[in-house]
Amino acid sequence: MFGIVRVYFRDRGFGFITPLPFTGQRELYFHVCDVPGHVEFNPGDGVAFKTKRNRRSNKAVGVQAAEVDSAQRADMVRMIEKMRGEF
């Protein structure tokens, strides 16, 4: 699967990914232990990942940097900025 990092909390070692194509799916939680090489991400970064079911919901595992279609990236970045304005 592919997605865009919506937020990554470096100090806490976790973040959330919005799956692509964006169809209103739930965001996926990921933890630094699920990132090979412990790469740090920024909001808007494209990622490839697999999903794994945990106790509450699905989470992203095997998260790694990936190229994402520029139009999809632009849409997601606009959505992220809009969401930040709502908090």
Secondary structure, DSSP 4 states (H G I P E B T S, - for coil): -EEEEEEEETTTTEEEEEEES-SSPPPEEEEGGGSGGG----TT-EEEEEEEE-SSSEEEEEEEE----HHHHHHHHHHHHHHHHH-
